[in-house]
Amino acid sequence: MKYLVTGAAGFIGSAVSERLCAQGHEVIGIDNLNDYYDVSLKHARLDRAEHDKFTFVELDLADRDGMAALFADQQFDRVIHLAAQAGVRYSIDNPMAYADSNLVGHLAILEGCRHNKVKHLVYASSSSVYGLNQKMPFNTSDSVDHPISLYAATKKSNELMAHTYSHLYDVPTTGLRFFTVYGPWGRPDMALFKFTKAIVDGETIDVYNNGDMRRDFTYIDDIVEGVMRIQDVIPQKNPDWTVEAGSPATSSAPYKVYNIGHGSPVKLMDYIEALEDALGIEAKKNFMPMQPGDVYATYADTEDLFKTINYQPAVKVKEGVKAFVDWYRAFYKC
């Protein structure tokens, strides 16, 4: 089949593109290669994804004419939409960047799918949509009406927009709420990358909420396996579904939302200890209060996804952190 993968120079997008090509599919990967973080890392990821079935197009999602032309020209069978302006804290200082990429860009994807009869759109949502929720684990049947960052609000908006297109135009859509993805080729703005760089450079790491936090850390290979399996499960209409009796994650339209995480939260201090063990260096720690827009804990109820795709994440934190450290030392020659 022919796939569009957005965010193809990104952490998850490059890995998904590589996997699709390995399975024999044709992939058109797009990315705007913005400078939110080191562009050379994005280029390195693209080099990694290089394959005779992979074509890269530098294109901004917010370029409406460019996106419309790409869809009309390529006639994709399926779309895996992973591009977005990422980062909770960055959204506090640079909100307009999120409107362009995450709202206008998502709409451009939906329009392309609508007008070109794409058979399935899988798109990235986020665990951040759970916002002020405190009931654990987070379940897709829970209300997500109280986000605490603009980034989270845009991801919730993406789900709402997708449902509208599923309802009005029968576009099959599946949203995936990612939970703290980590591993080799990861993002420099994420904790593991920042901690590793600081420790290797002999600098102090900032540990927020005095280390009293928990995250449902999910290794990149497990995420990619989940994406690959769920894109083959195309949502169907359910005329018997009602708002009153149904879950917000399902619909009478061909629409579905899943949590995709490990399903077992890890204490932040245990995560740091795994990193110290992998590096063979004890971190110098600066304990700080909670940051604005952050949450105390994330914990995914992933039973629905596991039952649907018959797969459960297998990589434990110690194994995953060591794999990242090995990659980091090799990539940065340190």
Secondary structure, 3 states (H helix, E strand, C coil): CEEEEECCCCHHHHHHHHHHHHCCCEEEEEECCCCCCCHHHHHHHHHHHCCCCEEEEECCCCCHHHHHHHHHHHCCCEEEECCCCCCHHHHHHCHHHHHHHHHHHHHHHHHHHHHCCCCEEEEEEEHHHHCCCCCCCECCCCCCCCCCCHHHHHHHHHHHHHHHHHHHHCCCEEEEEECCEECCCCCCCCHHHHHHHHHHCCCEEEEHHHHCCEECCEEHHHHHHHHHHHCCCCCCCCCCCCCCCCCCCCCCCCEEEEEECCCCCEEHHHHHHHHHHHHCCCCEEEECCCCCCCCCECCECCHHHHHHHCCCCCCCHHHHHHHHHHHHHHHHCC
